[in-house]
């Protein structure tokens, strides 16, 4: 299992040379265990920047070097460079902070320095005929100059339909190079087949403009019976998203059931298979002999993951492509937080092919909820705990 985790081959479009290498070395797509290089890499250690966050979910760096961080209970805080936590920033709407829900991801507008716009995803409680239901929504607000308030708050996107569930909200926010906003969405764990229906937002990645309107070149824009916001479909619970620094393409990672977590190159209009294909099993079934959810791991017209984890789920969360120069040899690597796996995975690609991966920070024993590259070139991780921390990886 250890060697399998350290050098998976590409699962989507395998190259014959990589496939032969995998056969000779006993490797494969996936694997959920550790590797010989797990732990903290030589010369790098996690240094605490801040603590005292209650189950933080996402973070974003402000131009002055301070950090905005969300707490799942519904609070947004600013972390000063000396680690001091602000009082909660005012102006946020109510969130349904139950189960996996609450205040989730955060992203700054690409033009933040001139417009001070902040985007937040959250589990929004329904009202009126939707009372008792909830869904993933995205709001936009303007951060006041004194950092104390979020003004002009408006909800620009609402997942349809709302459901009576406390699970699988997604949800990451990432802007592409042209300023369009990707929002990742879970299928809410009630109607799995909803992820295959393009008329709704269940188990989808959507793409919108910063004001919530739909880009005219979206793959389902103008398609009868389809939700025009949809970018891709057939997802289970996507909690990771990052833009490839060279290609500009969206990459995501999503939770499988019992095993089968996936890393995907998430392209326009493609179907990633859930729940008709999977590498994961139904909960409670023996992983050694189980039939995967959907009964198959591949079917025509459904995409294969770039990599996946079996038999044990790692529960992937925030991720980032590293473009700095603080860590020799890490440029271009994809870093992926893991919750159940309690690690930070470093994944190396050649083009769209995953050629190696290794779990780092395993000795920390912490659920890694988010990872970001700071403006100083260091990597920062966010731990999901009652006393959640921001840690910087330093020599």
Secondary structure as UniProt FT lines:
FT   HELIX           2..6
FT   HELIX           16..25
FT   TURN            36..37
FT   TURN            42..43
FT   STRAND          45..53
FT   STRAND          56..61
FT   TURN            63..64
FT   STRAND          67..71
FT   TURN            72..74
FT   STRAND          75..79
FT   TURN            81..82
FT   TURN            99..100
FT   STRAND          103..108
FT   TURN            110..111
FT   HELIX           112..115
FT   STRAND          117..125
FT   HELIX           128..130
FT   TURN            131..132
FT   STRAND          134..143
FT   TURN            145..146
FT   STRAND          149..158
FT   STRAND          173..175
FT   TURN            177..178
FT   STRAND          181..184
FT   TURN            188..190
FT   HELIX           192..196
FT   TURN            198..199
FT   TURN            202..203
FT   STRAND          205..208
FT   TURN            210..211
FT   TURN            216..217
FT   TURN            219..222
FT   TURN            224..225
FT   TURN            228..229
FT   STRAND          230..233
FT   STRAND          238..243
FT   TURN            245..247
FT   STRAND          250..254
FT   STRAND          261..265
FT   TURN            268..269
FT   TURN            274..276
FT   TURN            283..284
FT   TURN            287..289
FT   TURN            293..294
FT   TURN            300..301
FT   STRAND          307..309
FT   STRAND          316..321
FT   TURN            328..329
FT   TURN            331..332
FT   STRAND          334..338
FT   TURN            339..342
FT   STRAND          343..350
FT   TURN            351..352
FT   STRAND          353..360
FT   HELIX           362..364
FT   STRAND          368..373
FT   TURN            375..376
FT   STRAND          379..383
FT   TURN            386..387
FT   STRAND          388..394
//
